[in-house]
Amino acid sequence: MTQSIRFEFSPLPQSTEPLRIRVRDFLARELDAGTFAAGLGPGINRHSPEFSRRCGEEGFIGMTWPRRYGGGERSFLERYVVTEELLAAGAPVWAHWVADRQSGPMLMRYGREEVRNAILPRIVTGECYFCIGMSEPDSGSDLYSAKSRAEPVARGWRVNGRKIWTSNAHRSHYMLALLRTSPSTPDNRRHGLTQFLIAMDSPGIEVRPIRNLTGDSDFNEVVFDDVFVPEAHLIGEVDGAWKQAASELAYERSGPERFLETVFVLYELARAAGETPEDRMAEGLGRLVAELSTLRNMSVAVAGMLEAGKVPDVEAAVVKEQGTNWEQALPARARDLAPGACADPGNRVDFEEVLRYATLIAPKLTIQGGTREILRGIVARGLGLR
Ligand SMILES: Cc1cc2nc3c(=O)[nH]c(=O)nc-3n(C[C@H](O)[C@H](O)[C@H](O)COP(=O)(O)OP(=O)(O)OC[C@H]3O[C@@H](n4cnc5c(N)ncnc54)[C@H](O)[C@@H]3O)c2cc1C
């Protein structure tokens, strides 16, 4: 179906400002308490159960969810303000991030009431973490070729197979997994996959760490060997997960994390530039900030569209594609603008170390959450070009 790409731009309402100030005050207290150090790396990769619990106490998790599940019944735009402040500060949000961003909303939309009641309030208090079980060794971009399977058994399902690149599987309580329940059909190759909620402490699950370029192992291979999943943990329609995936991916792709993962480089660059930067630096910094500001406007627009009940999956793909290109290029652009900054004795942190770390994480940015080529394909389809 042909559709146009339409970002419905609207500034964040003034009414969100008190909330922004409250988040900044909270972060200032956390910085003072030494919970995290500013400017040393992306908070999204930092896992702190204590910090997540305090976010829960502040009402910063499950903000848009109904009160009966512990949520705040606030708007997507208010949530946006909170998430961008947390990320911009480099706060250690990773423990609760996936559950808050996408798994909780999926349970709310497609989960059974008993499951919602049992799990959503624990997510809101920052004590229940999720991982995403989509990719497999031979099924990444083409999710609909997934082979890990769930077969019906008495009172539930039996799961066998393996998932890969599963971020934080070793620290999560649950996985939302995409599993094969039937073969695809000749007229619909997306048919036959179903989503399940899997408790990560179930017998038969093995989580094997995979080391990344920085030496950390925050993603994993997850092997399922006759894992029992109760009937109530079926999420949505049997064989019809493809109808559910678009909204999950819109939540996943459009948030400020899609351009703020290496933003700490920009802060250090601006600091190195000082109050009176030379022309080349001023022009380069201005360009970077103008691009960042445009990305932010686009991302806020998607939040507004989610608020209005739309499924802006094509717009979300544009934000992710453009955002990750920007943040991927940032370390090299910063090095080019400030070749002397590494030796600057006024550096708050080791600028070379900041660039090194950002350079090492940059390659993954255009892969995680959908590769560049896949996102461009979604955009092309949205424009009716393929
Ligand atoms: C840091 C990180 C964290 C991740 N976390 C998770 C997670 O928590 N859960 C999870 O399920 N997955 C996760 N992933 C996996 C990620 O979603 C996949 O790596 C991604 O979807 C690509 O799949 P693939 O690696 O199998 O590559 P492939 O799909 O094999 O792609 C290889 C190359 O071919 C290109 N390509 C593939 N198909 C097409 C096409 N139709 N047209 C044009 N080009 C194409 C791709 O763009 C890519 O360049 C993570 C990945 C990373 C890097």
The ligand as an SDF file (V2000), in Angstrom:
LIG
                    3D

 53 58  0  0  0  0  0  0  0  0999 V2000
   24.2620   -4.4090   19.4690 C   0  0  0  0  0  0  0  0  0  0  0  0
   23.1780   -5.2790   18.9300 C   0  0  0  0  0  0  0  0  0  0  0  0
   22.1530   -5.6580   19.7570 C   0  0  0  0  0  0  0  0  0  0  0  0
   21.1370   -6.4830   19.2750 C   0  0  0  0  0  0  0  0  0  0  0  0
   20.1420   -6.8600   20.1400 N   0  0  0  0  0  0  0  0  0  0  0  0
   19.1850   -7.6870   19.7000 C   0  0  0  0  0  0  0  0  0  0  0  0
   18.1760   -8.1480   20.6020 C   0  0  0  0  0  0  0  0  0  0  0  0
   18.1630   -7.7800   21.7860 O   0  0  0  0  0  0  0  0  0  0  0  0
   17.2550   -9.0080   20.1350 N   0  0  0  0  0  0  0  0  0  0  0  0
   17.2340   -9.4320   18.8330 C   0  0  0  0  0  0  0  0  0  0  0  0
   16.3420  -10.1830   18.4750 O   0  0  0  0  0  0  0  0  0  0  0  0
   18.1810   -9.0280   17.9620 N   0  0  0  0  0  0  0  0  0  0  0  0
   19.1530   -8.1780   18.3590 C   0  0  0  0  0  0  0  0  0  0  0  0
   20.1220   -7.7590   17.4970 N   0  0  0  0  0  0  0  0  0  0  0  0
   20.1580   -8.3410   16.1510 C   0  0  0  0  0  0  0  0  0  0  0  0
   19.7990   -7.3900   15.0480 C   0  0  0  0  0  0  0  0  0  0  0  0
   18.4400   -7.0620   15.0750 O   0  0  0  0  0  0  0  0  0  0  0  0
   20.2240   -8.0830   13.7420 C   0  0  0  0  0  0  0  0  0  0  0  0
   21.6410   -8.1850   13.7620 O   0  0  0  0  0  0  0  0  0  0  0  0
   19.7830   -7.3460   12.5360 C   0  0  0  0  0  0  0  0  0  0  0  0
   18.3820   -7.3930   12.4130 O   0  0  0  0  0  0  0  0  0  0  0  0
   20.4420   -7.8830   11.2570 C   0  0  0  0  0  0  0  0  0  0  0  0
   20.3140   -9.2710   11.1590 O   0  0  0  0  0  0  0  0  0  0  0  0
   21.5770  -10.1860   10.8370 P   0  0  0  0  0  0  0  0  0  0  0  0
   22.6610   -9.8350   11.7770 O   0  0  0  0  0  0  0  0  0  0  0  0
   21.1090  -11.6040   10.7720 O   0  0  0  0  0  0  0  0  0  0  0  0
   22.0830   -9.7450    9.4030 O   0  0  0  0  0  0  0  0  0  0  0  0
   21.4360  -10.1250    7.9480 P   0  0  0  0  0  0  0  0  0  0  0  0
   19.9690  -10.0510    8.0700 O   0  0  0  0  0  0  0  0  0  0  0  0
   22.0580  -11.4420    7.5910 O   0  0  0  0  0  0  0  0  0  0  0  0
   21.9900   -8.9960    7.0670 O   0  0  0  0  0  0  0  0  0  0  0  0
   23.3410   -8.9510    6.5930 C   0  0  0  0  0  0  0  0  0  0  0  0
   23.4750   -7.7590    5.6520 C   0  0  0  0  0  0  0  0  0  0  0  0
   22.5950   -7.9500    4.5070 O   0  0  0  0  0  0  0  0  0  0  0  0
   21.7100   -6.8460    4.3880 C   0  0  0  0  0  0  0  0  0  0  0  0
   20.3910   -7.3000    3.9670 N   0  0  0  0  0  0  0  0  0  0  0  0
   19.6790   -8.3070    4.5210 C   0  0  0  0  0  0  0  0  0  0  0  0
   18.4830   -8.4290    3.8880 N   0  0  0  0  0  0  0  0  0  0  0  0
   18.4470   -7.4610    2.9350 C   0  0  0  0  0  0  0  0  0  0  0  0
   17.4840   -7.0600    1.9650 C   0  0  0  0  0  0  0  0  0  0  0  0
   16.3020   -7.6700    1.8640 N   0  0  0  0  0  0  0  0  0  0  0  0
   17.7810   -6.0230    1.1700 N   0  0  0  0  0  0  0  0  0  0  0  0
   18.9650   -5.3820    1.2720 C   0  0  0  0  0  0  0  0  0  0  0  0
   19.9350   -5.7200    2.1670 N   0  0  0  0  0  0  0  0  0  0  0  0
   19.6710   -6.7390    2.9890 C   0  0  0  0  0  0  0  0  0  0  0  0
   21.6290   -6.2310    5.7790 C   0  0  0  0  0  0  0  0  0  0  0  0
   21.2870   -4.8670    5.7110 O   0  0  0  0  0  0  0  0  0  0  0  0
   23.0390   -6.4470    6.2990 C   0  0  0  0  0  0  0  0  0  0  0  0
   23.8850   -5.4190    5.8240 O   0  0  0  0  0  0  0  0  0  0  0  0
   21.1490   -6.9300   17.9360 C   0  0  0  0  0  0  0  0  0  0  0  0
   22.1850   -6.5440   17.0870 C   0  0  0  0  0  0  0  0  0  0  0  0
   23.1890   -5.7290   17.5730 C   0  0  0  0  0  0  0  0  0  0  0  0
   24.2920   -5.3190   16.6420 C   0  0  0  0  0  0  0  0  0  0  0  0
  1  2  1  0
  2  3  1  0
  2 52  2  0
  3  4  2  0
  4  5  1  0
  4 50  1  0
  5  6  2  0
  6  7  1  0
  6 13  1  0
  7  8  2  0
  7  9  1  0
  9 10  1  0
 10 11  2  0
 10 12  1  0
 12 13  2  0
 13 14  1  0
 14 15  1  0
 14 50  1  0
 15 16  1  0
 16 17  1  0
 16 18  1  0
 18 19  1  0
 18 20  1  0
 20 21  1  0
 20 22  1  0
 22 23  1  0
 23 24  1  0
 24 25  2  0
 24 26  1  0
 24 27  1  0
 27 28  1  0
 28 29  2  0
 28 30  1  0
 28 31  1  0
 31 32  1  0
 32 33  1  0
 33 34  1  0
 33 48  1  0
 34 35  1  0
 35 36  1  0
 35 46  1  0
 36 37  1  0
 36 45  1  0
 37 38  2  0
 38 39  1  0
 39 40  1  0
 39 45  2  0
 40 41  1  0
 40 42  2  0
 42 43  1  0
 43 44  2  0
 44 45  1  0
 46 47  1  0
 46 48  1  0
 48 49  1  0
 50 51  2  0
 51 52  1  0
 52 53  1  0
M  END
$$$$
